[in-house]
Amino acid sequence: MTTEILTPAPPTLDTEVLMAGFGGQGTLLAGKVLAQACLDLGYEVSWLPSYGPEMRGGTANVIVRIASTPIGSPLVDRPRSLVVMNLPSLEKFAPKVPAGGVIIVNDSLIDRDPHRPDCRVVRVDSRALATAAGATRSANFVMLGAWAGATGAVPAAAIEQGIAEEFEGSKAKFVAPSVAAFRAGWEAACPRS
């Protein structure tokens, strides 16, 4: 008789996040890490990047859908949560978040209110938190941490493992500062009890 070890099914989850900013701010990378973390947890995931032809400074956004059941389409018109790194992204995407959604705003580059009293808005000074964490180029992971802390959708440990997987081998030196930046964002946005 063989004993089969079964991995328990992940908790039920059906959500999506749109991460948007300028090219070079790391929104696509943050989305990729989130998608990998959710795959590792056993969820169905889609990762749909969109970016302009410019290498840096153009627009860049990514939609990450996470579900317990197969995903019919990676497209999302009204994402339940939004992570915005710059003002043009806030202006374009904030109106699309449905009531009750979560909007994470990069306070270091956005000085306007999203005017969404029907949503939970979390303002995060990603530049200051990344610098304090010793990871000046990791504002994207601060914002990912803020989203994860504010929503509670994905465990921090899973995303930290996703960061470690992304920076294997010669890039391993980026793991510790990236995780520190992620934790700083998590702590800034995690609801206090």
N, C-alpha and C positions, 0 to 999 in steps of 0.2 A: 504494500500500500504506500503510495506517495503522498506526502504532505505538501500541499500547495500553500504558499504564503500569499495571502491576498492583501493588497494595499487598500486601506479604507478609502472610500469615495470622499472627495472633498465636500465641504459644506455647500449647499445650494447657493449659487451666485449668478447674477445676471446684471451686468453693468457695463458701462463704457466710459472712457475718458478721452477727451480731445486735448492734446498738448500742442501749443502753438507759440511761435516766436519768429525771430530772425534766423536765417541760416547761420550756423556756427555757434548757436547758443546751446546746442546739445539736446533739443527736444526729441529728435528722432532716436538718439541713443537712449534717453531716459525711457521712451516708449518701448524700445527693443528690450531693455532690461526688465521692465514690468512684464512684457509678454513672455519672456523666458521664465521669469519667476512663477508666473501663473501656469505655464506649461508644466514646470517641475512639480507643481501642486496637483496636477491632474485635470486642470480645467481645459475647456475648449477655448482657443484664443485666435483672434485675428489682429494683425498689425498692418495698418494701411497708411504708409507715409505719403506726403504730398509736399513738393518743394518746387521753387522756381528754378530757372536755369543758372542763376548766379551761384557761385560757390559759397560766398559769405555775404550776409547783408540782405539777401532776398527773403522771401517768405518760406517758412517751413512749418509743417504741422503733421501730426500723426494721430490717428484714431486707434485706440486699443479697445477691442471688445473682449469681454471675459464672460464665460457662461458655463453652466453645468451641463448644458445640452448642446448639440451641434448648432453652429452659427450659420444662418441662412445667407447672410450678406455682411460684408465688412463695413458697408456704408451706414452712416448714422446722420440723420438730419438734426436731431435734438439731443445732444449728448447729456447724460445725467451729471457729468462733472467736466470741468474745464480748468486747465492749467495754462495761464497766459504769462508769457515772458515779456511782451512789449505792448505798447498802446494800440497799434493797428490791430493786433490780434484780439485785444479786449473789445474794441469797437466792433469788430466783425463778428465775433463768436459769442459774446456775453448774451445778446438778445436771444440766442438759440437755445440756451439752457432752460429746461422746463422748471416751473415752480417747484421748490423743494430741493433743487439741485445744489451742487457745491461748485464755487468758483475760487480758485487759488490765484491770487494776483501777486506778481513780482513787484513789490513795493520799491525796489531799488531803481526801476525804470518807468514805473507807471504812477503818475501822481493824480489820476482821476478815479473817481468812484464809479463802479460799474452800474450804479443805479438799479440794483436788483434786490430790493428789500424782501422779496419772496424766496431768495436763495441764501444759503450760508456762504458768506464771503470771508475768506481768510487772506489777510494781507501779510506777506512774508518778505522781509528784506533779504533776498537771496544772496546778494553780493556780500553784505556784512556777515551773514551766517557762514557762508562758504569761506570767507577770509578768516573768521574766528576759528573755523574747524581746520585751518591749515590747507585748504583746498580751493584756492582762489578761482580756479577754472571749473568748479563743480557746482555752479548755481543751479544747473539742471537737476542734479541729485538732491539739492536742498528742496527744490520745488516738487520733485517726486516724493520725497519724504513728507512734505507738507500735505500732499494729496493723500498719501497712505495713512497719515496720522489723522487727518480730518474725516476721512470716509470709513476707516477701519475695514476696508474691503479685502485687503491682502496683508498677511502678517509681515511685520518688519523683517524677521529672520529670513523669509523667503526672498524678499527683494535684496537683502544684503548678500544672500547666496547668488542671486542673479548678477549682482555687481561683480562678485568674485569670479563667476564663470565668464563674464564679458572680458575681464582683464587677466586672463591666464597667460602663462609663459612670460615673454619679455615685457609685457605690460602689467605684471603683477605689482609693480611699485605704485600703481594708481588705485589699488584696492583699498588700502587703509584710509587715504584722504577722501576717497569717494564715499566710503561707508560713513566716515565721520560727518561729511556734508549731508548725507541722507538722514542720519540720526538727528542732526541739528534741525533740519526741516520737520522731521517727525515730532520732535519735542516742541517746536514752535506752534504746531497746529493741532496736536493731540488734545482732545477735550480733557480738561482737568476735572477730577471728581471731588 
